[in-house]
Amino acid sequence: MVIIVSIIATGIWFFKKQMTKEDPEYVLKFIKENTNKDRLSFSLKYNGETWAELNRDQMLPLASTVKIIVAIEYAKQAAAGKIDPQEKISIDTLNTYYLPKTDGGAHEAWLAQYSKETNEVAINEVAEGMMAYSSNANTDYLIQKLGLDNINQLINELDLQNHESLYPLVSPLFLPKQLMNSDNLSKEEALERLKDMEIDKYKEYSIEIHNQWLSNPPTEAAKRAAIKDLDMDFQKVWSDRLPAASSADYLSIMEKLNSKTYFEPAVHEHLDPIIEQLMKNPTNSEWMKHAGQKGGSTAFVFTIAMYVTDKEGNTTELVFLANDLSTIGQMRLAANMNSFQLAFLTEEEFRKKVKAELTQ
């Protein structure tokens, strides 16, 4: 018994050490090991030069990185006067789209900054909650407010070549329970039905549920029932069917945002405060002129898109999309990506190493 306990304890210590140690080399190693695999799409530019690109046109689930599209559409409509960023929205309305235990605590963390007496927030605060905290509930509210057709038209306007259409993030999580109830299916049968379902039909059902909530919001009991059946198999189906795109597409978006010239200044007036959270850190603002990013993850996915212009005028755009990850693999990427980004941005020798090892 003592031996078993000590082995477990040692394993836990090693696991924690690996999770907390920041190692930019881990990300570089992962990219190299997955160069010829369709689970990775990676694009990187430095000062306008293609520094590295692997499977640049491979489409992979974006997870919350897709919220960049919603953020841009929000900023465009705000700049055009189509929506009022100061319009107040009840928190109860936002909570319609909140399914507990499915967003890593993002929505609750966003709400925690407000007093318990707060019952309304402005739309610009909702948008910031989507980007800074990654609230799925706020995202789905904005999808309803901005209009799904308008959001998807933006994909065409940005000339994105390999980007699937957006649809709500939360409502598809209700599909397993709905199928079990409406068609009297077991969990196993519902899982197979979802796996076999055409993506267009899957999106159609998800949008239908989302629209029903305008007049008939889900009850707390319905939410509990939906959560109860969301095992890892159902989560994998949901994750795999999230809107997908390529790193090449998101690199083009990062370049547009980094230039500060593609969109009108009025758009940036509304967009920059929500996407450039990095600039709120005084340490970053000492050496960065501007910088923005959005990441995303599920149990199986890790993604990030970033742009930076430093005060010396150096520009960087980076997009990393990875799918079919193990739990530990996903956690290690999340733990080490920041150190990879920082090393690339600040260390010339590391930049040279990345280029040399990824362009062989």
HELIX and SHEET records of a PDB file:
HELIX    1   1 VAL A    2  THR A   20  1                                  19    
HELIX    2   2 PRO A   24  GLU A   33  1                                  10    
HELIX    3   3 ALA A   63  VAL A   66  5                                   4    
HELIX    4   4 LYS A   67  ALA A   79  1                                  13    
HELIX    5   5 ILE A   91  ASN A   95  1                                   5    
HELIX    6   6 ALA A  106  LEU A  111  1                                   6    
HELIX    7   7 ILE A  123  GLU A  128  1                                   6    
HELIX    8   8 GLY A  129  TYR A  133  3                                   5    
HELIX    9   9 ASN A  136  LEU A  146  1                                  11    
HELIX   10  10 LEU A  148  GLU A  157  1                                  10    
HELIX   11  11 SER A  171  PHE A  174  5                                   4    
HELIX   12  12 LEU A  175  SER A  182  1                                   8    
HELIX   13  13 LYS A  187  ASP A  196  1                                  10    
HELIX   14  14 ILE A  199  GLN A  212  1                                  14    
HELIX   15  15 GLU A  220  LYS A  228  1                                   9    
HELIX   16  16 MET A  232  ASP A  240  1                                   9    
HELIX   17  17 SER A  247  SER A  259  1                                  13    
HELIX   18  18 PRO A  265  ILE A  275  1                                  11    
HELIX   19  19 GLN A  277  LYS A  280  5                                   4    
HELIX   20  20 PRO A  282  TRP A  287  1                                   6    
HELIX   21  21 THR A  327  THR A  346  1                                  20    
HELIX   22  22 GLU A  348  LEU A  358  1                                  11    
SHEET    1   A 5 GLU A  49  LEU A  54  0                                        
SHEET    2   A 5 LEU A  40  TYR A  46 -1                                        
SHEET    3   A 5 THR A 315  ALA A 322 -1                                        
SHEET    4   A 5 PHE A 302  ASP A 310 -1                                        
SHEET    5   A 5 MET A 288  SER A 297 -1                                        
SHEET    1   B 2 LEU A  60  PRO A  61  0                                        
SHEET    2   B 2 ALA A 244  ALA A 245 -1                                        
SHEET    1   C 2 LYS A  88  SER A  90  0                                        
SHEET    2   C 2 GLU A 120  ALA A 122 -1                                        
END                                                                             
